[in-house]
Structure formats: structure tokens, C-alpha cells
Amino acid sequence: MVNYITRKIQLTGGSTYIVSLPKEWVKALSLKAGDEVQIMEDSDLKLVVIPKNSDRKEVEKRKTLLCENMVAEAIVREFIAYYMAGYSQVTISCKKMKGEDRAYIKDVVRRRLLGAEVIEEDVSSLTVQFLINEKDLPITKAIGRAYTISHNMLKDALMSIEDQDSELAREILGRDDEVDRFFFYVARQLTLSVSSLNILTEEGYNLTQVVDLYSVVKSVERVADHAGRIAENIPNLQGIVHRKEIMEAGKMSMDFYEKSVSGFMNERKEMAHDVIGNNMKAFDMVVSTSNLLLKDEKDVKATSSGIMVLDSFRRIMRYSIDIAEATIDLISKSIEMNRTSES
């Protein structure tokens, strides 16, 4: 609940306007005379006061879940949801938990959530604490790491198609959890930024850009999912006739992905426009290659797998366009905020 406090504007020295800070707020943050605060002006001309240095410890958000009649997969989903909601500690409590369920929950939570550590457990409960030093992993850096892993998954998937390397395809599947770790982490940070604006401001972002940042990292996560889907279908492409055409579509999708993320990382609006402008050419290539498979391939299994691979390439292009569109929006909102602060 937002607590509004009214203050009168005072004029001193004939040209300086002063507004006093609430005494309770100053005490809660352990501030004193001489301490500095930052004043941020948003696009609606609202002012947000942020203490630059404070000895106040953040209140840990903790949650206890009763897991009666819940399957292990549902419990994992709950853990992920509370992690992304910004909770620092989550406990599940049951009358008795099966050993295999406990092992599954601990394994998945550790693999998919950055900084997750089991700090306490007994026969009826399991407590996980999320130990994360956000200063060591800014949002942009986390997105960059997720991109690097997903890009390598896609690159290796193309290599596996070209070399007919089923062993490499199987290895690709194990990397998806690493991308999920960074996706969930960024989603968590964006949630926390609503109440802790410094998470955004320290990287030069503002609240109006949260939805665009989420769109970027979600698209990166979806690309990794489709790289995994491509890898799953590679063993069925051993005797496919139109391997070269499939490779060409794959290389185009990777080119789209590289350009869109480069535009985001380097704030290059023209690169984003270039990706969006070539979308019809790319989609036409996927459609024409799919028609070739339906016309010429004799192996039904190879044909269906080839079409699924092409569909994943198409979707990767679509997610790349989403990144490009989010980049344009991010830059526009950044320009708007700069213009407001300079006026």
C-alpha cells in the first residue's frame, strides 16, 4: 500500500525551494544530516527520493508452503514462482515427504535457480535460501550470459545437423537449465526493481523499461528452448535429402538472433530495424524449404522432424524480431527519460 505524505514547498534565499523529509522515513533508513540522497525524475514529472548510502538492512521475505496433496513438479513450480517474486527463503512443509520427491525437488531447484541452497531439512520440511549477490551480476550481464549459452546451443545444433552428429545433439539438451537460471534471475531482479529502483538506475535503466527488458530475456530463454527442440529432432534427420536447404534456413535464423542481441547490447536502433525489415524474406525461406520436404522426402519420420526443425528456426526469427522491437522501445524510453531530466 502506498503511503502518501503531504508537505508544503518553502522558499529560502529568494530562489531555493525546499521540501522537508518525513522524520520517520529518515529514522527508518538511519540517515543523518549531511547524508546524500538521489532525486530521480520520471516521465510523468514525479520525483523519487533514493538514499545513496543507508545502514538499513533489507527485510527478508520468507514463505512457508504446505505441500499436502501436491506432486513434486508442482512444488518446484511454487519454488520458482516465489524466487521470481523476490523471496529470499522458502520452506515446504509436509507430514511426510517421499525420499525420491525430496531428491527431485532439491536437484531441480539447485539446477534452475541461481544461488539456491538447502539450509535446513528434516523428514517433514525443506528450507531453501537464495544467496545472491546482485551487485556481481547486473541485469544486462545476466542477459548477456543467457544469450551466449543459447547462441552456442543454436550454433552447435547447426553443426550437428551438418555433421549428422547425434552425440553432440544429446549434449546440447543439458544446457537449457543454465539459460533458465539466468532468465529466472533477471525476472526476479525486475520484480525487485519495482520497490528498489537502484537495481535499474545503477545500470541506466528506468521503470518504464521493465517490460521491454523482460521481453528481451524471455525471448532469449525461448530461443534456448527451440535450440533444444532442434537437437531432439536431429537423430531423425540422418537420411534427409534437403539438408543443405535446412542449414541455410538455420544460418539465417542465427544471423537474425545475433543481430538482434547485438542491437540490444550496443543500443543500435538501426540494427533492430534491419532485423525487423528482413522478416518476410526469412519466413518465405522457411515456408519454401518446408514445401520442398513435403514434396521430395520419402521418409515420413525425417520429413516431420525436418518440418519441426524449420518451425523452430522460424520461431527463433520471430523471437529475434521481438528482441529488436523491445530494443527500439528501450532506446526510445531512455531518450524520453534523458530529455525529461535535462529540461
WOLIN-V809803 format. One record per residue. N is the residue number from 1. RES is the residue in three letters. NEAR is the number of other C-alpha atoms within 8 Angstrom. D_FIRST is the distance of its C-alpha to the first C-alpha in whole Angstrom. Layout:
N;RES;NEAR;D_FIRST / N;RES;NEAR;D_FIRST
This chain:
1;MET;2;0 / 2;VAL;3;4 / 3;ASN;4;6 / 4;TYR;4;10 / 5;ILE;5;13 / 6;THR;4;16 / 7;ARG;6;19 / 8;LYS;5;23 / 9;ILE;7;25 / 10;GLN;7;28 / 11;LEU;9;31 / 12;THR;8;34 / 13;GLY;5;37 / 14;GLY;5;37 / 15;SER;6;35 / 16;THR;7;32 / 17;TYR;8;29 / 18;ILE;8;27 / 19;VAL;8;23 / 20;SER;5;22 / 21;LEU;6;19 / 22;PRO;7;17 / 23;LYS;6;19 / 24;GLU;6;17 / 25;TRP;8;15 / 26;VAL;11;19 / 27;LYS;8;20 / 28;ALA;8;17 / 29;LEU;10;19 / 30;SER;9;22 / 31;LEU;9;23 / 32;LYS;6;26 / 33;ALA;4;28 / 34;GLY;4;30 / 35;ASP;7;27 / 36;GLU;7;26 / 37;VAL;9;23 / 38;GLN;8;23 / 39;ILE;8;22 / 40;MET;8;21 / 41;GLU;11;21 / 42;ASP;12;20 / 43;SER;8;22 / 44;ASP;5;20 / 45;LEU;7;21 / 46;LYS;7;18 / 47;LEU;8;18 / 48;VAL;8;16 / 49;VAL;8;18 / 50;ILE;10;18 / 51;PRO;9;20 / 52;LYS;7;24 / 53;ASN;7;25 / 54;SER;8;23 / 55;ASP;6;24 / 56;ARG;7;20 / 57;LYS;4;21 / 58;GLU;4;18 / 59;VAL;4;16 / 60;GLU;7;18 / 61;LYS;8;16 / 62;ARG;9;19 / 63;LYS;9;20 / 64;THR;8;23 / 65;LEU;8;24 / 66;LEU;7;27 / 67;CYS;9;29 / 68;GLU;6;32 / 69;ASN;4;34 / 70;MET;7;32 / 71;VAL;6;34 / 72;ALA;10;34 / 73;GLU;7;33 / 74;ALA;8;30 / 75;ILE;11;29 / 76;VAL;11;30 / 77;ARG;8;27 / 78;GLU;8;25 / 79;PHE;10;25 / 80;ILE;11;25 / 81;ALA;8;22 / 82;TYR;11;20 / 83;TYR;13;22 / 84;MET;13;20 / 85;ALA;9;17 / 86;GLY;11;17 / 87;TYR;13;18 / 88;SER;11;21 / 89;GLN;12;23 / 90;VAL;14;23 / 91;THR;12;26 / 92;ILE;11;28 / 93;SER;11;29 / 94;CYS;10;32 / 95;LYS;6;35 / 96;LYS;6;38 / 97;MET;10;37 / 98;LYS;6;40 / 99;GLY;6;42 / 100;GLU;6;42 / 101;ASP;9;38 / 102;ARG;10;37 / 103;ALA;8;39 / 104;TYR;9;38 / 105;ILE;12;34 / 106;LYS;9;35 / 107;ASP;8;37 / 108;VAL;9;35 / 109;VAL;12;31 / 110;ARG;11;34 / 111;ARG;10;35 / 112;ARG;10;32 / 113;LEU;13;29 / 114;LEU;12;30 / 115;GLY;9;30 / 116;ALA;11;30 / 117;GLU;9;32 / 118;VAL;10;32 / 119;ILE;7;32 / 120;GLU;7;33 / 121;GLU;9;35 / 122;ASP;6;37 / 123;VAL;6;38 / 124;SER;10;35 / 125;SER;11;32 / 126;LEU;11;31 / 127;THR;12;29 / 128;VAL;12;28 / 129;GLN;12;27 / 130;PHE;12;26 / 131;LEU;8;28 / 132;ILE;6;27 / 133;ASN;6;28 / 134;GLU;6;26 / 135;LYS;5;28 / 136;ASP;5;31 / 137;LEU;8;30 / 138;PRO;9;28 / 139;ILE;9;27 / 140;THR;8;30 / 141;LYS;8;32 / 142;ALA;13;31 / 143;ILE;13;31 / 144;GLY;9;35 / 145;ARG;10;36 / 146;ALA;16;35 / 147;TYR;11;37 / 148;THR;8;40 / 149;ILE;12;40 / 150;SER;15;39 / 151;HIS;12;42 / 152;ASN;8;44 / 153;MET;13;44 / 154;LEU;11;45 / 155;LYS;9;48 / 156;ASP;11;49 / 157;ALA;14;49 / 158;LEU;11;51 / 159;MET;9;53 / 160;SER;14;54 / 161;ILE;12;54 / 162;GLU;10;57 / 163;ASP;6;59 / 164;GLN;10;58 / 165;ASP;11;57 / 166;SER;9;55 / 167;GLU;6;54 / 168;LEU;10;52 / 169;ALA;15;50 / 170;ARG;10;49 / 171;GLU;8;48 / 172;ILE;13;46 / 173;LEU;10;44 / 174;GLY;7;43 / 175;ARG;10;41 / 176;ASP;12;38 / 177;ASP;9;36 / 178;GLU;11;36 / 179;VAL;15;34 / 180;ASP;12;32 / 181;ARG;12;31 / 182;PHE;13;30 / 183;PHE;14;28 / 184;PHE;13;26 / 185;TYR;12;26 / 186;VAL;13;25 / 187;ALA;10;22 / 188;ARG;12;21 / 189;GLN;12;21 / 190;LEU;10;19 / 191;THR;10;16 / 192;LEU;11;16 / 193;SER;12;16 / 194;VAL;8;13 / 195;SER;5;12 / 196;SER;7;15 / 197;LEU;11;17 / 198;ASN;8;20 / 199;ILE;10;21 / 200;LEU;11;22 / 201;THR;9;23 / 202;GLU;7;25 / 203;GLU;9;27 / 204;GLY;6;27 / 205;TYR;9;24 / 206;ASN;12;21 / 207;LEU;9;18 / 208;THR;6;20 / 209;GLN;12;23 / 210;VAL;9;21 / 211;VAL;7;22 / 212;ASP;11;25 / 213;LEU;10;25 / 214;TYR;11;24 / 215;SER;11;27 / 216;VAL;12;30 / 217;VAL;12;29 / 218;LYS;9;29 / 219;SER;12;32 / 220;VAL;13;34 / 221;GLU;13;33 / 222;ARG;10;34 / 223;VAL;12;38 / 224;ALA;15;38 / 225;ASP;9;38 / 226;HIS;12;41 / 227;ALA;13;43 / 228;GLY;12;43 / 229;ARG;10;44 / 230;ILE;12;46 / 231;ALA;14;48 / 232;GLU;10;48 / 233;ASN;12;50 / 234;ILE;14;52 / 235;PRO;11;55 / 236;ASN;9;56 / 237;LEU;12;57 / 238;GLN;8;60 / 239;GLY;6;62 / 240;ILE;11;60 / 241;VAL;6;63 / 242;HIS;9;60 / 243;ARG;9;59 / 244;LYS;7;59 / 245;GLU;8;57 / 246;ILE;11;54 / 247;MET;11;54 / 248;GLU;8;54 / 249;ALA;14;51 / 250;GLY;11;49 / 251;LYS;9;50 / 252;MET;9;49 / 253;SER;13;46 / 254;MET;13;45 / 255;ASP;8;46 / 256;PHE;12;43 / 257;TYR;13;41 / 258;GLU;9;42 / 259;LYS;11;42 / 260;SER;15;39 / 261;VAL;12;37 / 262;SER;11;40 / 263;GLY;15;38 / 264;PHE;12;35 / 265;MET;9;36 / 266;ASN;6;38 / 267;GLU;9;36 / 268;ARG;10;39 / 269;LYS;10;38 / 270;GLU;7;42 / 271;MET;12;42 / 272;ALA;17;39 / 273;HIS;9;41 / 274;ASP;8;44 / 275;VAL;14;42 / 276;ILE;10;41 / 277;GLY;7;44 / 278;ASN;8;46 / 279;ASN;10;44 / 280;MET;7;47 / 281;LYS;7;50 / 282;ALA;13;48 / 283;PHE;9;47 / 284;ASP;8;51 / 285;MET;9;52 / 286;VAL;13;50 / 287;VAL;8;52 / 288;SER;8;55 / 289;THR;12;55 / 290;SER;11;54 / 291;ASN;8;57 / 292;LEU;10;59 / 293;LEU;12;58 / 294;LEU;8;58 / 295;LYS;6;62 / 296;ASP;7;64 / 297;GLU;13;62 / 298;LYS;5;64 / 299;ASP;7;62 / 300;VAL;7;59 / 301;LYS;7;57 / 302;ALA;13;57 / 303;THR;13;56 / 304;SER;8;53 / 305;SER;12;52 / 306;GLY;14;53 / 307;ILE;10;51 / 308;MET;10;48 / 309;VAL;11;48 / 310;LEU;14;49 / 311;ASP;9;46 / 312;SER;12;44 / 313;PHE;13;45 / 314;ARG;12;44 / 315;ARG;10;40 / 316;ILE;14;40 / 317;MET;14;42 / 318;ARG;8;39 / 319;TYR;13;36 / 320;SER;14;38 / 321;ILE;14;37 / 322;ASP;11;34 / 323;ILE;14;34 / 324;ALA;17;36 / 325;GLU;10;33 / 326;ALA;12;30 / 327;THR;15;32 / 328;ILE;10;33 / 329;ASP;10;30 / 330;LEU;11;28 / 331;ILE;10;31 / 332;SER;8;31 / 333;LYS;10;27 / 334;SER;11;28 / 335;ILE;8;31 / 336;GLU;9;28 / 337;MET;11;26 / 338;ASN;8;29 / 339;ARG;8;31 / 340;THR;11;27 / 341;SER;8;28 / 342;GLU;5;31 / 343;SER;4;31
